[in-house]
Amino acid sequence: MISKDLTLMLERDPMAGLAVSYRNHCEICGNNSWELAYNGLIRQGKFGQYHPKPQNVWRCKKCGVERLDENACQKEEFYEGEKYRKLLSEPTTAEGFFREHDSLQLGRMNCIWPTLLRGQRVVDIGCAAGSFLDHIKGLTADAYAIEPCLSYHDSLRSRGYNVFNSIAEAISGGVANLDIGFSFSVIEHVADPVAFLSDIKKMLKDDGLLILSTPNRNDILMHTLEDDYRSFFYRSVHRWYFDDESITFCAIQAGFKVIETRCVHRFGISNFLKWLRDRKPGGHLNLPFFDRPEISLFWRHYLESQSVGDYLYQFLKPQK
């Protein structure tokens, strides 16, 4: 939704829209024709922490991706230290990360099932402290960890992983001919999504597989609770906002073919109802009379069937 202040400005002076139009070329498709998708507060950290000024999110008229104004985005070096985790009020040690994230890995394993992992050479791009790698360890033949946050590196190495700061460093270090690449919740942060995917492709076999995930811009709450939810969904650490069509376009531009796109919803119906009632996230705690697992199972499966779950998973193969 566009803020009332901006709407009034455009009513007073229709040419004022030119002053706020996004003038850069889209890094994904090269187009430079945009429409304003949102103007307002954006999240900067956990719920209730906002960027001090309203910001613009633009939608590319060609590929459909949405992009936050660059002056509101975090630079790539921001992720090298502990600032990112501190902004999210998350632990900055490997042990603290495990406490927060180990419980999420079963969901990821379900999302990638039935991908064969036994004997495969794999890389996790943006692995943080390596919770996912730990959960597939023992099945894989070889595992590489790519993570810009340097405070996790010692722990990753101590657990036997080959660790690199970036994809470029991994490629220069000879990482190639891998069977599977994983990249969960990373592409929305990067400066150039097509270049990011293209570089991952260089590390894979010709018949390799890339599995990536990203938040779904077509989430049910974007349709039912626009103002309150959009100020939560749009955030300073996410430069890009994808739906099924725009992430598919991006993958094809990078030289991949899309094998499958899965829409996934990670929350039960109680979280949705709490958003409607309280205008804030409700996590995984159930409301009274909504605590039967079959209710939330139906809810999640229904949203996924309509492509309005909160996450997208893509399974990609290099184009030959």
BELGICOR-V113925 format. One record per residue. N is the residue number from 1. PSI is psi as a letter, one per 20 degrees, with the letter a starting at -180 (* if undefined). OMEGA is omega as a letter, one per 40 degrees, with the letter a starting at -180 (* if undefined). Layout:
BEGIN
n: <N | N>
psi: <PSI | PSI>
omega: <OMEGA | OMEGA>
END
This chain:
BEGIN
n: <1 | 2 | 3 | 4 | 5 | 6 | 7 | 8 | 9 | 10 | 11 | 12 | 13 | 14 | 15 | 16 | 17 | 18 | 19 | 20 | 21 | 22 | 23 | 24 | 25 | 26 | 27 | 28 | 29 | 30 | 31 | 32 | 33 | 34 | 35 | 36 | 37 | 38 | 39 | 40 | 41 | 42 | 43 | 44 | 45 | 46 | 47 | 48 | 49 | 50 | 51 | 52 | 53 | 54 | 55 | 56 | 57 | 58 | 59 | 60 | 61 | 62 | 63 | 64 | 65 | 66 | 67 | 68 | 69 | 70 | 71 | 72 | 73 | 74 | 75 | 76 | 77 | 78 | 79 | 80 | 81 | 82 | 83 | 84 | 85 | 86 | 87 | 88 | 89 | 90 | 91 | 92 | 93 | 94 | 95 | 96 | 97 | 98 | 99 | 100 | 101 | 102 | 103 | 104 | 105 | 106 | 107 | 108 | 109 | 110 | 111 | 112 | 113 | 114 | 115 | 116 | 117 | 118 | 119 | 120 | 121 | 122 | 123 | 124 | 125 | 126 | 127 | 128 | 129 | 130 | 131 | 132 | 133 | 134 | 135 | 136 | 137 | 138 | 139 | 140 | 141 | 142 | 143 | 144 | 145 | 146 | 147 | 148 | 149 | 150 | 151 | 152 | 153 | 154 | 155 | 156 | 157 | 158 | 159 | 160 | 161 | 162 | 163 | 164 | 165 | 166 | 167 | 168 | 169 | 170 | 171 | 172 | 173 | 174 | 175 | 176 | 177 | 178 | 179 | 180 | 181 | 182 | 183 | 184 | 185 | 186 | 187 | 188 | 189 | 190 | 191 | 192 | 193 | 194 | 195 | 196 | 197 | 198 | 199 | 200 | 201 | 202 | 203 | 204 | 205 | 206 | 207 | 208 | 209 | 210 | 211 | 212 | 213 | 214 | 215 | 216 | 217 | 218 | 219 | 220 | 221 | 222 | 223 | 224 | 225 | 226 | 227 | 228 | 229 | 230 | 231 | 232 | 233 | 234 | 235 | 236 | 237 | 238 | 239 | 240 | 241 | 242 | 243 | 244 | 245 | 246 | 247 | 248 | 249 | 250 | 251 | 252 | 253 | 254 | 255 | 256 | 257 | 258 | 259 | 260 | 261 | 262 | 263 | 264 | 265 | 266 | 267 | 268 | 269 | 270 | 271 | 272 | 273 | 274 | 275 | 276 | 277 | 278 | 279 | 280 | 281 | 282 | 283 | 284 | 285 | 286 | 287 | 288 | 289 | 290 | 291 | 292 | 293 | 294 | 295 | 296 | 297 | 298 | 299 | 300 | 301 | 302 | 303 | 304 | 305 | 306 | 307 | 308 | 309 | 310 | 311 | 312 | 313 | 314 | 315 | 316 | 317 | 318 | 319 | 320>
psi: <q | p | q | h | g | h | g | h | g | h | h | h | n | h | i | h | h | h | h | j | q | p | i | q | q | p | i | g | i | i | q | k | o | q | q | o | h | q | o | a | q | q | q | m | b | r | p | i | p | q | q | h | q | q | r | p | p | q | p | p | i | g | i | i | q | q | p | q | p | h | i | i | q | p | q | h | i | h | i | h | b | j | h | g | h | h | h | j | k | q | q | i | q | g | g | h | g | g | h | h | i | h | i | i | h | h | g | g | h | h | h | i | q | l | p | p | h | p | j | q | p | r | p | o | o | l | i | c | i | k | g | g | h | h | i | j | q | h | g | q | h | q | p | q | p | o | p | h | o | h | i | i | g | g | g | g | h | h | j | j | q | o | p | q | h | r | g | g | h | g | g | h | j | j | o | r | k | q | g | p | p | p | o | p | l | g | h | i | h | r | h | n | h | g | h | g | h | h | h | g | h | h | i | q | r | h | k | r | p | p | o | q | q | q | q | o | i | j | q | h | h | h | h | i | m | g | g | g | h | h | i | g | g | p | q | h | i | o | h | q | o | q | a | g | g | h | h | g | g | g | g | h | h | j | k | q | q | o | g | q | p | p | p | p | p | i | q | r | h | h | g | g | h | h | g | h | g | i | k | q | q | j | b | j | p | q | q | p | j | k | j | p | h | h | g | h | g | g | g | g | h | g | g | h | h | j | k | k | r | i | q | p | p | q | o | q | q | p | p | *>
omega: <i | a | i | i | a | i | i | i | a | i | i | a | a | a | a | i | i | a | a | a | a | a | a | i | i | a | a | a | i | i | i | i | a | i | a | a | a | i | a | i | i | a | i | a | a | a | i | i | a | i | a | a | i | a | i | i | a | i | i | a | i | a | i | i | i | a | i | i | a | a | i | a | i | i | a | a | i | a | a | a | a | a | a | a | i | i | i | a | i | i | a | i | i | a | i | i | i | a | a | a | a | a | a | a | i | i | i | i | i | a | a | i | e | i | a | a | a | i | a | i | a | i | i | a | a | a | a | a | i | i | a | i | i | a | i | i | a | i | a | i | a | a | i | a | i | a | a | a | a | a | i | a | a | i | i | a | a | i | i | a | i | a | i | i | a | i | a | i | i | i | i | i | i | i | a | i | i | a | a | i | i | i | a | i | i | a | i | a | a | a | a | a | i | i | i | a | i | i | i | a | a | a | a | i | i | i | i | a | i | i | i | i | i | i | a | i | a | i | a | a | i | a | a | a | a | a | a | a | a | i | i | a | i | a | a | a | i | i | a | a | a | i | a | a | a | i | i | i | a | a | i | i | a | i | i | i | a | i | a | i | i | i | a | i | a | a | i | a | a | i | i | a | i | i | a | a | a | a | i | a | a | i | a | i | a | i | i | i | i | a | i | a | a | i | a | i | i | a | a | a | i | i | i | i | i | i | i | i | a | a | i | i | i | i | a | i | i | i | i | *>
END
